[in-house]
Amino acid sequence: MNVNRRSFIKTGSAVVAGSMFLPPLLQSCQNIKISESVKSYLDHFEVSVEMMQKVIAAAMSKGGDYADLFFEHKISNSLGLQDGKVNRASSNIDYGVGIRVLKGDQTGFAYSENITLDDMVNAAKMAAAIANESKQFAPVDVTEKSPAGYYKITKQWEGVAVGDKVPFVQKINDKVFELDEKVIKVNAFLNDETGYVLFYNSEGRLTWDYRPMISFGAVCIMQRGTQVENSYAARSFRKGFEWLDDSLVNELAKEAVDKTNILFDATKPRAGEMPVVMGAGGSGILLHEAIGHTFEADFNRKGTSIFSDKMGKKVAESFINIIDDGTLENNRGSINIDDEGNDVEKTYLVKDGVLNSYIHDRISANFYKVNPTGNGRRESFRNIPIPRMRATYMDPGPHSKDDIIANVDYGVFVDNFSNGQVQIGAGDFTFFVKSGYLIEKGKLTQPIKDINIIGNGPQALADISMAASDYLIDNGTWTCGKDGQSVPVTCGLPTVLVKKLTVGGTNA
């Protein structure tokens, strides 16, 4: 199928028997010595190093300190099931380049959906206006950087027909209905995404990335008498089509049914301050919302975060280590390079109870005179990169789950969250808990549901008095919003005991 890439982008995807065909890579002509790997990405975007150098020169023409180009081609597909049949399908293609210029801590930015030299130069001149002096920029030697390989796959989504994906969505529907006669409805989904990224900057750094993503799950709706309850189960990874199989379908279906069944006999605890045991896995939202955001360096650089003056100080018990990690294999939050072309690492935010690092992008790293941590992320080529989390979790602790629960006379155990939010300055947070259990005299007793947990991030961190050895990453479809941008993330936690949080329950 001989299709010019630029024409292909304008006219949309070509679908034959449910398969999406991508145009062949075109050949670029240049004298600069580069590897075949990066050459394929240059050909993919129909650019050459010489073209990019001209665009960078235009971006630096007003005296900027630094400039970069972020090329992106993203293909997204989704399938949805309702009322027993797969009845929704959509595809989307996004393509373009973002051009950024930095002058001090100020950012000039423009993007173009057309990757021609003239269009890119015009956009670069707009971004360059953040500075105000004429300056000649001489291209530097190209330094090619091979990306890490944190998500190896065997079958790319571009080669998978719609007809090959539909059976899995249908199977999860049928399995949920099979597991319990109370099931009255299932909403299922399967979303896949493929991203190609090419990056080049004024320092000569040239790198690239291939970014797959799959999200698969189902909402289960059940009825007992007049009572209707719902819950869901989902997984998301940077994996290929080989990940889908019947065992995954069975696992998700059972989880969705079990989580819904718990709700029929659930009640609410007394409202007020009490000990809260955060279960392993999804309770990592505590780290993400209440603590992780306050560690993002832009908030600290501006003095907004309550942690802005606590670097190197004790913020938690000595057995607590909190990590933000972009290197977990096939993890939804992992990236081979960040969206500023930086290497990605495992970053200890809290080490042995002491605040060890903020979450940095290029601007904040320069401000603090440290290396970027690989956390410069953006939603798409239309956005500027800002400090964002990836996979945020806590290392295992020295206690056991049973000992932790046994230490609580009256409190709650929670492990199923639907959302949360935080006020960055003060660190105050609210979480909505879908389900959990009451703890009475050191034992899990009555199921509970639909409660709010309210607290303060720094205080909650200081109040973690026990942590178990059962650390777990929650591989759900977590997505983080910040400054109008959304990016995929994950979170994790071992079972921990927070001495005191406010629980919104009943006034009994």
MOLINHU-V13821 format. One record per pair of residues at least 4 apart in sequence whose C-alpha atoms are under 8 Angstrom apart, sorted by sequence separation. I is the first residue (numbers start at 1). GAP is how many residues later the second one is. D is the distance in whole Angstrom. If there is no record, write none. Layout:
BEGIN
{{I;GAP;D} {I;GAP;D}}
END
This chain:
BEGIN
{{3;4;7} {4;4;6} {5;4;6} {6;4;6} {7;4;6} {8;4;6} {9;4;7} {15;4;5} {16;4;7} {34;4;7} {35;4;6} {36;4;6} {37;4;7} {38;4;6} {39;4;6} {40;4;6} {41;4;6} {42;4;6} {43;4;6} {47;4;6} {48;4;6} {49;4;6} {50;4;6} {51;4;6} {52;4;6} {53;4;6} {54;4;6} {55;4;6} {56;4;6} {57;4;6} {60;4;5} {81;4;5} {82;4;7} {102;4;6} {103;4;6} {115;4;7} {116;4;6} {117;4;6} {118;4;6} {119;4;6} {120;4;6} {121;4;6} {122;4;7} {123;4;6} {124;4;6} {125;4;7} {155;4;7} {156;4;7} {160;4;7} {161;4;7} {162;4;6} {163;4;7} {165;4;7} {166;4;6} {167;4;6} {168;4;6} {169;4;7} {170;4;6} {171;4;6} {172;4;6} {173;4;7} {174;4;6} {175;4;6} {176;4;7} {177;4;7} {200;4;7} {201;4;6} {223;4;6} {224;4;7} {239;4;6} {244;4;7} {245;4;7} {246;4;6} {247;4;6} {248;4;6} {249;4;6} {250;4;6} {251;4;6} {252;4;6} {253;4;6} {254;4;6} {255;4;6} {256;4;6} {257;4;6} {258;4;6} {259;4;7} {260;4;8} {262;4;7} {279;4;6} {280;4;8} {283;4;8} {284;4;6} {285;4;6} {286;4;5} {287;4;5} {288;4;4} {289;4;6} {290;4;7} {291;4;7} {292;4;7} {295;4;8} {296;4;7} {297;4;6} {298;4;6} {299;4;6} {300;4;6} {304;4;7} {307;4;7} {310;4;8} {316;4;6} {327;4;8} {330;4;7} {337;4;6} {338;4;5} {350;4;5} {351;4;6} {360;4;6} {361;4;6} {362;4;6} {363;4;6} {364;4;6} {365;4;6} {366;4;6} {379;4;6} {399;4;7} {400;4;6} {401;4;6} {402;4;6} {403;4;6} {404;4;7} {423;4;5} {424;4;7} {439;4;5} {440;4;7} {455;4;8} {456;4;6} {457;4;6} {458;4;6} {459;4;6} {460;4;6} {481;4;6} {482;4;7} {3;5;6} {8;5;7} {15;5;5} {16;5;8} {34;5;7} {42;5;5} {43;5;8} {47;5;7} {59;5;8} {60;5;7} {81;5;4} {82;5;7} {102;5;5} {114;5;6} {115;5;6} {155;5;8} {160;5;8} {200;5;6} {201;5;7} {223;5;4} {244;5;8} {278;5;6} {285;5;8} {286;5;7} {287;5;5} {288;5;6} {294;5;7} {295;5;7} {299;5;5} {300;5;5} {303;5;6} {310;5;8} {329;5;7} {337;5;6} {338;5;7} {350;5;5} {351;5;6} {360;5;6} {365;5;5} {366;5;8} {378;5;6} {399;5;7} {422;5;6} {423;5;5} {439;5;5} {440;5;7} {455;5;7} {481;5;4} {14;6;6} {15;6;7} {42;6;6} {60;6;7} {80;6;6} {81;6;6} {101;6;6} {102;6;6} {114;6;8} {177;6;6} {199;6;8} {200;6;5} {222;6;6} {223;6;6} {294;6;8} {299;6;5} {300;6;8} {328;6;6} {337;6;5} {338;6;6} {349;6;6} {350;6;5} {365;6;6} {378;6;6} {422;6;6} {423;6;6} {438;6;6} {439;6;6} {480;6;5} {481;6;7} {13;7;7} {14;7;6} {42;7;8} {60;7;7} {79;7;7} {80;7;6} {81;7;7} {100;7;7} {101;7;5} {112;7;7} {176;7;7} {177;7;8} {199;7;6} {200;7;7} {221;7;7} {222;7;5} {300;7;7} {301;7;7} {326;7;6} {327;7;6} {336;7;7} {337;7;6} {349;7;5} {350;7;7} {365;7;5} {378;7;5} {422;7;4} {437;7;6} {438;7;6} {439;7;8} {479;7;6} {480;7;5} {13;8;7} {14;8;8} {59;8;6} {79;8;8} {80;8;5} {100;8;6} {101;8;6} {112;8;6} {198;8;8} {199;8;5} {221;8;6} {222;8;6} {300;8;4} {326;8;4} {327;8;7} {336;8;6} {348;8;6} {349;8;5} {364;8;8} {377;8;5} {378;8;7} {421;8;6} {422;8;7} {437;8;6} {438;8;5} {479;8;6} {480;8;6} {13;9;8} {79;9;6} {80;9;6} {100;9;5} {111;9;8} {177;9;8} {198;9;6} {199;9;6} {221;9;4} {299;9;8} {325;9;7} {326;9;6} {327;9;7} {335;9;7} {348;9;6} {349;9;6} {376;9;5} {377;9;6} {420;9;7} {421;9;6} {437;9;6} {438;9;6} {479;9;5} {480;9;6} {78;10;8} {79;10;5} {99;10;6} {100;10;7} {176;10;8} {198;10;4} {220;10;5} {221;10;7} {295;10;8} {326;10;8} {347;10;7} {349;10;8} {362;10;6} {376;10;5} {377;10;6} {420;10;6} {421;10;7} {437;10;4} {438;10;6} {478;10;6} {479;10;6} {28;11;8} {56;11;6} {78;11;6} {79;11;7} {98;11;7} {99;11;5} {112;11;7} {197;11;5} {198;11;7} {219;11;7} {220;11;6} {294;11;5} {361;11;5} {375;11;8} {376;11;5} {377;11;6} {420;11;4} {436;11;6} {437;11;5} {477;11;8} {478;11;6} {479;11;8} {56;12;7} {77;12;7} {78;12;5} {98;12;6} {99;12;6} {111;12;6} {196;12;8} {197;12;5} {219;12;6} {220;12;6} {294;12;7} {295;12;7} {360;12;5} {361;12;7} {375;12;5} {376;12;6} {419;12;6} {420;12;6} {435;12;7} {436;12;5} {478;12;6} {56;13;8} {77;13;6} {78;13;7} {98;13;4} {110;13;5} {173;13;6} {196;13;6} {197;13;6} {219;13;4} {294;13;7} {360;13;5} {361;13;7} {375;13;5} {418;13;8} {419;13;6} {435;13;6} {436;13;6} {477;13;8} {478;13;8} {28;14;7} {77;14;4} {97;14;6} {98;14;7} {110;14;7} {173;14;8} {195;14;8} {196;14;5} {197;14;8} {218;14;6} {219;14;7} {359;14;7} {360;14;7} {361;14;6} {362;14;7} {375;14;6} {417;14;7} {418;14;6} {419;14;8} {435;14;4} {476;14;7} {8;15;7} {25;15;7} {28;15;6} {76;15;6} {77;15;7} {96;15;7} {97;15;5} {173;15;7} {195;15;6} {196;15;6} {217;15;7} {218;15;6} {360;15;6} {361;15;4} {375;15;7} {417;15;6} {418;15;6} {434;15;5} {435;15;6} {475;15;6} {27;16;5} {75;16;7} {76;16;5} {96;16;6} {97;16;7} {110;16;6} {172;16;7} {194;16;7} {195;16;5} {217;16;6} {218;16;6} {359;16;6} {360;16;7} {417;16;5} {418;16;6} {433;16;7} {434;16;5} {435;16;8} {474;16;7} {475;16;8} {26;17;5} {32;17;7} {52;17;8} {75;17;6} {76;17;6} {96;17;4} {97;17;8} {109;17;7} {110;17;5} {194;17;6} {195;17;6} {217;17;4} {327;17;7} {416;17;6} {417;17;5} {433;17;6} {434;17;7} {473;17;7} {474;17;6} {5;18;6} {25;18;6} {26;18;7} {28;18;7} {30;18;7} {75;18;5} {95;18;6} {96;18;6} {97;18;7} {108;18;8} {109;18;5} {193;18;8} {194;18;5} {216;18;6} {217;18;6} {234;18;7} {326;18;6} {327;18;6} {415;18;8} {416;18;5} {417;18;7} {432;18;7} {433;18;5} {473;18;6} {474;18;6} {4;19;7} {5;19;8} {25;19;5} {27;19;8} {28;19;7} {29;19;7} {30;19;7} {74;19;6} {75;19;7} {96;19;6} {108;19;4} {109;19;8} {169;19;6} {193;19;6} {194;19;6} {215;19;7} {216;19;6} {233;19;6} {326;19;6} {327;19;6} {414;19;7} {416;19;5} {432;19;6} {433;19;6} {473;19;4} {1;20;8} {3;20;5} {4;20;8} {24;20;8} {26;20;7} {28;20;6} {30;20;7} {73;20;7} {74;20;5} {108;20;6} {169;20;6} {192;20;8} {193;20;5} {215;20;6} {216;20;6} {233;20;7} {325;20;6} {326;20;6} {415;20;7} {416;20;7} {432;20;5} {433;20;7} {472;20;5} {473;20;7} {2;21;7} {3;21;7} {73;21;6} {74;21;6} {108;21;7} {169;21;7} {192;21;6} {193;21;6} {215;21;4} {325;21;4} {340;21;8} {414;21;7} {415;21;6} {431;21;6} {432;21;7} {471;21;7} {472;21;6} {1;22;7} {2;22;7} {72;22;8} {73;22;4} {108;22;5} {192;22;4} {214;22;5} {215;22;7} {233;22;6} {324;22;6} {325;22;6} {340;22;7} {414;22;4} {430;22;7} {431;22;5} {471;22;5} {472;22;6} {1;23;8} {72;23;6} {73;23;7} {97;23;8} {107;23;7} {191;23;6} {192;23;6} {213;23;7} {214;23;6} {232;23;8} {233;23;5} {323;23;7} {324;23;5} {413;23;5} {414;23;7} {430;23;6} {431;23;7} {471;23;4} {71;24;8} {72;24;6} {99;24;7} {100;24;8} {106;24;7} {190;24;7} {191;24;5} {213;24;6} {214;24;6} {232;24;5} {323;24;6} {324;24;7} {361;24;8} {412;24;7} {413;24;5} {430;24;5} {470;24;5} {471;24;7} {71;25;6} {72;25;6} {99;25;6} {165;25;8} {190;25;6} {191;25;7} {213;25;4} {214;25;6} {231;25;6} {232;25;8} {323;25;5} {324;25;7} {361;25;6} {412;25;6} {413;25;6} {429;25;6} {430;25;7} {469;25;6} {470;25;7} {45;26;8} {71;26;4} {101;26;6} {189;26;8} {190;26;5} {212;26;5} {213;26;6} {214;26;7} {231;26;8} {322;26;6} {323;26;5} {347;26;7} {361;26;5} {412;26;5} {413;26;7} {428;26;8} {429;26;5} {468;26;6} {469;26;8} {70;27;5} {71;27;7} {100;27;6} {101;27;6} {103;27;7} {189;27;6} {190;27;7} {211;27;7} {212;27;6} {213;27;7} {232;27;7} {321;27;7} {322;27;6} {323;27;7} {360;27;5} {411;27;6} {412;27;5} {428;27;6} {429;27;6} {467;27;6} {468;27;5} {69;28;7} {70;28;5} {99;28;7} {102;28;8} {103;28;6} {188;28;8} {189;28;6} {212;28;7} {231;28;6} {232;28;8} {321;28;8} {322;28;5} {345;28;6} {359;28;6} {410;28;8} {411;28;5} {428;28;4} {429;28;7} {467;28;6} {468;28;6} {69;29;6} {70;29;7} {101;29;7} {188;29;6} {189;29;6} {231;29;5} {321;29;5} {322;29;7} {344;29;6} {345;29;6} {359;29;7} {410;29;5} {411;29;7} {427;29;5} {428;29;6} {467;29;4} {69;30;5} {188;30;4} {230;30;5} {320;30;7} {321;30;5} {342;30;7} {343;30;8} {344;30;4} {359;30;7} {409;30;7} {410;30;5} {426;30;7} {427;30;5} {466;30;6} {467;30;7} {68;31;6} {69;31;7} {187;31;6} {188;31;6} {229;31;6} {320;31;7} {321;31;6} {342;31;8} {343;31;6} {344;31;7} {408;31;7} {409;31;5} {410;31;6} {413;31;8} {427;31;7} {465;31;8} {466;31;5} {67;32;7} {68;32;5} {186;32;7} {187;32;5} {229;32;8} {320;32;6} {321;32;6} {342;32;5} {408;32;7} {409;32;4} {410;32;8} {464;32;7} {465;32;6} {466;32;8} {67;33;5} {68;33;7} {186;33;6} {187;33;7} {318;33;8} {319;33;6} {320;33;5} {408;33;6} {409;33;5} {464;33;6} {465;33;6} {67;34;4} {186;34;5} {218;34;8} {229;34;7} {318;34;4} {319;34;6} {340;34;8} {342;34;8} {405;34;7} {408;34;5} {464;34;4} {465;34;7} {66;35;6} {67;35;6} {157;35;7} {185;35;6} {186;35;6} {217;35;7} {218;35;7} {229;35;7} {315;35;8} {317;35;7} {318;35;4} {324;35;8} {406;35;7} {407;35;6} {463;35;5} {464;35;6} {65;36;7} {66;36;5} {157;36;7} {158;36;7} {185;36;5} {220;36;6} {317;36;5} {318;36;8} {338;36;5} {340;36;6} {406;36;4} {463;36;5} {64;37;6} {65;37;6} {66;37;7} {157;37;7} {183;37;7} {184;37;6} {185;37;7} {219;37;7} {220;37;6} {227;37;7} {316;37;4} {337;37;7} {338;37;6} {339;37;6} {340;37;7} {405;37;5} {406;37;6} {461;37;8} {463;37;7} {64;38;6} {65;38;5} {183;38;6} {184;38;5} {218;38;7} {222;38;7} {315;38;6} {316;38;7} {338;38;6} {339;38;5} {405;38;6} {460;38;6} {5;39;8} {64;39;5} {65;39;7} {183;39;4} {184;39;7} {221;39;7} {222;39;8} {314;39;6} {315;39;6} {338;39;6} {339;39;6} {405;39;8} {5;40;8} {59;40;8} {63;40;8} {182;40;5} {183;40;7} {220;40;7} {224;40;8} {314;40;4} {315;40;6} {460;40;8} {59;41;8} {60;41;7} {182;41;5} {313;41;5} {314;41;6} {460;41;7} {59;42;6} {182;42;6} {312;42;6} {313;42;6} {311;43;8} {312;43;5} {176;44;7} {311;44;5} {312;44;6} {173;45;8} {310;45;7} {311;45;6} {340;45;7} {172;46;7} {311;46;7} {339;46;6} {455;46;6} {454;47;6} {455;47;6} {326;48;8} {453;48;7} {454;48;5} {453;49;6} {454;49;6} {453;50;5} {454;50;8} {452;51;6} {453;51;6} {451;52;7} {452;52;5} {451;53;6} {452;53;8} {295;54;8} {451;54;6} {157;55;8} {156;56;8} {333;56;8} {334;56;6} {333;57;4} {334;57;7} {333;58;5} {332;59;8} {144;60;8} {145;60;7} {147;60;7} {331;60;8} {142;61;8} {143;61;5} {144;61;6} {145;61;6} {146;61;6} {147;61;7} {297;61;5} {55;62;7} {59;62;8} {140;62;7} {142;62;4} {143;62;5} {144;62;5} {145;62;5} {146;62;7} {147;62;7} {295;62;8} {296;62;6} {297;62;5} {298;62;8} {404;62;7} {58;63;6} {139;63;7} {140;63;6} {141;63;6} {142;63;6} {143;63;6} {144;63;6} {295;63;5} {296;63;5} {297;63;5} {301;63;7} {328;63;8} {404;63;8} {61;64;8} {64;64;7} {140;64;6} {142;64;7} {295;64;6} {296;64;7} {297;64;8} {326;64;6} {404;64;8} {55;65;6} {59;65;4} {63;65;8} {139;65;8} {324;65;7} {325;65;6} {326;65;6} {51;66;6} {55;66;5} {58;66;6} {59;66;6} {62;66;6} {64;66;7} {298;66;6} {301;66;8} {324;66;6} {325;66;5} {401;66;8} {54;67;7} {58;67;6} {59;67;8} {61;67;7} {62;67;7} {64;67;6} {297;67;6} {324;67;5} {325;67;6} {399;67;6} {400;67;7} {401;67;6} {47;68;8} {56;68;7} {59;68;6} {60;68;6} {62;68;8} {63;68;6} {323;68;8} {324;68;4} {398;68;8} {399;68;6} {400;68;5} {401;68;8} {46;69;8} {55;69;6} {59;69;5} {62;69;5} {63;69;7} {323;69;6} {324;69;7} {397;69;7} {398;69;6} {399;69;4} {400;69;6} {401;69;8} {45;70;8} {58;70;7} {62;70;5} {63;70;5} {322;70;7} {323;70;5} {397;70;4} {398;70;6} {399;70;6} {400;70;8} {62;71;5} {63;71;6} {322;71;6} {323;71;6} {396;71;7} {397;71;5} {398;71;6} {61;72;8} {62;72;5} {63;72;5} {322;72;4} {323;72;8} {396;72;6} {397;72;5} {61;73;6} {62;73;6} {321;73;6} {322;73;6} {396;73;4} {61;74;5} {175;74;8} {179;74;8} {320;74;7} {321;74;6} {396;74;6} {60;75;7} {61;75;6} {175;75;7} {179;75;7} {320;75;7} {396;75;5} {60;76;8} {61;76;7} {168;76;8} {395;76;7} {60;77;6} {168;77;8} {172;77;5} {176;77;5} {180;77;7} {320;77;7} {394;77;7} {168;78;8} {171;78;7} {172;78;7} {175;78;6} {176;78;7} {179;78;7} {319;78;6} {57;79;8} {319;79;7} {12;80;8} {13;80;7} {57;80;5} {86;80;7} {172;80;8} {173;80;8} {176;80;8} {393;80;7} {12;81;7} {57;81;7} {160;81;7} {168;81;7} {172;81;6} {176;81;7} {57;82;7} {86;83;7} {157;83;6} {9;84;7} {86;84;7} {156;84;5} {157;84;6} {9;85;8} {85;85;7} {155;85;5} {156;85;7} {9;86;7} {53;86;6} {84;86;8} {153;86;6} {154;86;6} {155;86;6} {79;87;7} {151;87;6} {152;87;7} {153;87;5} {154;87;8} {155;87;6} {81;88;7} {151;88;7} {154;88;7} {298;88;8} {80;89;8} {81;89;7} {84;89;7} {153;89;8} {298;89;7} {79;90;8} {84;90;8} {297;90;7} {239;91;6} {296;91;6} {404;91;8} {81;92;8} {238;92;5} {296;92;7} {404;92;7} {237;93;6} {238;93;6} {296;93;8} {404;93;6} {237;94;5} {238;94;5} {401;94;6} {236;95;8} {237;95;5} {401;95;8} {236;96;6} {238;96;8} {293;96;8} {292;97;7} {396;97;8} {397;97;7} {390;98;7} {391;98;6} {392;98;6} {393;98;5} {394;98;7} {395;98;7} {396;98;6} {390;99;5} {391;99;5} {392;99;5} {393;99;4} {394;99;5} {395;99;7} {292;100;7} {389;100;7} {390;100;6} {391;100;5} {392;100;6} {393;100;5} {394;100;7} {84;101;8} {288;101;8} {391;101;8} {83;102;7} {84;102;7} {383;102;8} {82;103;8} {83;103;7} {82;104;6} {83;104;8} {288;104;6} {81;105;8} {82;105;5} {287;105;7} {81;106;6} {82;106;7} {287;106;7} {379;106;5} {80;107;7} {81;107;5} {287;107;8} {378;107;7} {379;107;6} {80;108;6} {81;108;6} {284;108;7} {378;108;8} {379;108;6} {80;109;5} {284;109;6} {378;109;7} {34;110;7} {79;110;6} {80;110;7} {284;110;8} {377;110;8} {78;111;7} {79;111;5} {78;112;6} {79;112;6} {78;113;4} {77;114;6} {78;114;6} {76;115;7} {77;115;5} {76;116;6} {77;116;6} {76;117;4} {75;118;6} {76;118;7} {306;118;8} {74;119;7} {75;119;5} {213;119;7} {305;119;6} {306;119;6} {74;120;6} {75;120;6} {304;120;7} {305;120;5} {306;120;6} {74;121;4} {304;121;5} {305;121;7} {306;121;7} {73;122;6} {74;122;6} {305;122;7} {72;123;7} {73;123;5} {72;124;6} {73;124;7} {211;124;8} {71;125;8} {72;125;5} {299;125;8} {71;126;6} {72;126;7} {70;127;7} {71;127;5} {209;127;7} {277;127;8} {70;128;6} {71;128;6} {209;128;7} {277;128;7} {70;129;5} {208;129;8} {69;130;6} {70;130;7} {294;130;6} {68;131;7} {69;131;5} {283;131;7} {289;131;7} {290;131;8} {293;131;7} {294;131;8} {68;132;6} {69;132;6} {283;132;5} {285;132;8} {289;132;6} {290;132;6} {68;133;4} {208;133;8} {275;133;7} {282;133;6} {283;133;7} {289;133;6} {294;133;7} {67;134;6} {68;134;6} {207;134;6} {277;134;8} {279;134;7} {281;134;7} {282;134;6} {283;134;7} {66;135;8} {67;135;5} {206;135;8} {275;135;7} {276;135;6} {277;135;6} {278;135;6} {279;135;6} {280;135;7} {282;135;7} {285;135;7} {22;136;7} {66;136;6} {205;136;8} {274;136;7} {275;136;5} {276;136;5} {277;136;5} {278;136;5} {279;136;5} {291;136;8} {21;137;7} {66;137;8} {274;137;5} {275;137;7} {276;137;6} {277;137;6} {278;137;6} {290;137;6} {20;138;6} {21;138;7} {274;138;8} {276;138;7} {290;138;7} {19;139;8} {20;139;7} {290;139;6} {19;140;7} {20;140;8} {199;140;8} {289;140;7} {19;141;6} {20;141;7} {199;141;8} {200;141;8} {19;142;4} {199;142;6} {18;143;5} {19;143;6} {269;143;8} {315;143;7} {332;143;7} {17;144;7} {18;144;5} {331;144;8} {17;145;8} {18;145;6} {56;145;7} {316;145;6} {317;145;7} {17;146;8} {56;146;6} {315;146;7} {316;146;5} {315;147;6} {316;147;8} {317;147;7} {320;147;8} {52;148;7} {316;148;7} {317;148;7} {319;148;8} {53;149;8} {307;151;8} {306;152;8} {41;155;8} {333;155;6} {334;155;8} {41;156;8} {42;156;8} {332;156;6} {333;156;4} {41;157;7} {332;157;6} {333;157;5} {332;158;6} {331;159;8} {290;166;7} {291;166;5} {41;167;7} {290;167;4} {291;167;7} {290;168;8} {38;169;7} {266;169;8} {269;169;7} {38;170;7} {291;170;8} {286;171;8} {263;172;7} {262;173;8} {150;177;6} {150;178;7} {151;178;6} {152;178;7} {150;179;5} {151;179;4} {267;179;7} {269;179;7} {150;180;6} {151;180;8} {266;180;7} {267;180;6} {268;180;5} {266;181;4} {267;181;5} {268;181;6} {265;182;7} {266;182;4} {267;182;6} {268;182;8} {266;183;6} {268;183;7} {150;184;7} {263;184;7} {150;185;7} {151;185;8} {262;185;7} {263;185;7} {150;186;6} {263;186;7} {149;187;6} {148;188;5} {147;189;5} {148;189;7} {284;189;8} {147;190;6} {280;190;7} {281;190;7} {284;190;8} {280;191;6} {281;191;5} {282;191;7} {280;192;6} {281;192;5} {282;192;5} {280;193;8} {281;193;5} {148;195;8} {147;196;8} {288;203;7} {287;204;8} {285;206;6} {284;207;5} {285;207;8} {283;208;8} {284;208;4} {282;209;7} {283;209;7} {284;209;5} {281;210;7} {282;210;6} {283;210;6} {281;211;5} {282;211;7} {280;212;7} {281;212;5} {280;213;5} {281;213;7} {279;214;8} {280;214;4} {279;215;7} {280;215;4} {279;216;5} {280;216;8} {278;217;6} {279;217;7} {277;218;7} {278;218;5} {277;219;6} {278;219;6} {277;220;5} {278;220;8} {276;221;6} {277;221;6} {275;222;7} {276;222;5} {275;223;6} {276;223;7} {275;224;5} {276;224;7} {274;225;7} {275;225;5} {276;225;6} {274;226;5} {275;226;6} {273;227;6} {274;227;6} {273;228;5} {274;228;6} {273;229;4} {274;229;7} {272;230;5} {273;230;6} {271;231;8} {272;231;5} {271;232;5} {272;232;7} {270;233;8} {271;233;5} {272;233;8} {270;234;8} {271;234;4} {270;235;5} {271;235;5} {269;236;5} {270;236;5} {271;236;6} {268;237;5} {269;237;6} {270;237;6} {271;237;8} {237;238;7} {268;238;6} {270;238;6} {236;239;6} {235;240;5} {236;240;5} {234;241;8} {235;241;4} {236;241;5} {234;242;5} {235;242;6} {233;243;8} {234;243;7} {105;258;6} {215;262;7} {70;269;7} {70;270;8} {111;270;7} {111;271;6} {68;272;8} {110;272;8} {109;275;7} {98;283;5} {97;284;6} {98;284;6} {100;284;7} {96;285;6} {97;285;8} {98;285;7} {98;286;8} {72;308;7} {72;309;6} {71;310;7} {70;311;6}}
END
